[in-house]
Amino acid sequence: MKLVHLSDLHLGKRVNEYSMLEDQKFILTQILDVVRGEAPDGVIIAGDVYDKSVPSAEAVELFDDFLNRLAALHLQVFVISGNHDSAERIAFGGRLMDRSGVHMAPVYHGKVEPVVLSDAFGPVNIWMLPFIKPVNVRRFYGEGGTLVPEGGEGEPCDTYESALATAVRHMDVNAAERNILITHQFVTGASRTDSEEQSVGGTDAVGSAVFAPFDYVALGHIHRPQNMGRGEKPGQAMIRYCGTPLKYSFSEAKDEKSITIVEIGAKTEVAAPADFITLRTVPLAPLRDLREIRGSYSEVTDRSSYEGTNTEDYIHITLTDEGDVPDAFIKLRQIYHQLMRLDYDNTRTRTGGTILREEADLTKSPMELMSDFYEQQNGRPLGEEQRAYLEKLTGAVFEGGAR
Ligand SMILES: [Mn+2]
């Protein structure tokens, strides 16, 4: 059995005010090409289909098109909602779509029914658990919850970990069969990026042991691809974040985005997941990369530093010049057309760049005040040429001199 694992498409996302729609359309087409070549049995989308719970019409249209083209390949598609999605909107039409092989996870209602696929080695149970918060589980298994067993006390579910453990416990996983969980949570120890939404105080962390009943856990939520469990012993799941198909923050500039391919063989009673599941990745090449450049203004504008590179990439430039370069952003955009961010790394920014606002000492001349301000801001006194220029300027402004 072969499955393609995707997550965190974030369709409709804007990065530093740039719409990613064109980049997303491009990467989805590339993903379809890979899927066509791999001919898997199923494609998993582990949450954060959209960037917003009420996605734009363009984002919905893009996803609709992607789903249609996937379904046309006669494979099964599994989609769950992430923390950015509305669980109800992702679930819409799900029961109708099941027939065409597109499975949209229903809103969590206390139980999860697996979709059962099969191959020569028997059944493979696909469990779709959308992003849940403790309150979503407490409703069913907490105090007064409808599914609390008779005579039972209910379960506190005050943390994400206890909520997930409760949800998993009520799934009735048959360990003799192969079991794949699709979910969207933060697993303790995962390496985060700047493009994920963080929950305050780190209470969203779930220990990987919670996923022990499964052979493979296809995770979404964290945007950097990484393994959270290698499944090297029986009862230890193989757990993986496949990451986003595109870089959505400069903290991901050095990451390589890819698709994860999961191949599942025959499971025996004594097998560890790593004995019968193999993973590999297929790298993705974006329409426009997202990269960081650093150097002085004259360095980054020197032809040799950008020739042969894609100047349509999304760029973050850090200038190392001591003085601010006038209109740098506008000028740099003539070379780097999609310049997203510009900042400086120099004495001023390294010393914190904060200027204490004192009461202006009106006994000082405008020239003295300007000179003090410059020194505070830049961590060094005015240069000769700067002083001469400012003297001329303050003279003209404050002493009524001719321009
Ligand atoms: Mn996400």
Boltz pocket constraint, residues with backbone or C-beta under 6 A from the ligand:
constraints:
  - pocket:
      binder: B
      contacts: [[A, 8], [A, 10], [A, 47], [A, 48], [A, 82], [A, 84], [A, 195], [A, 196], [A, 221], [A, 222]]
      max_distance: 6.0
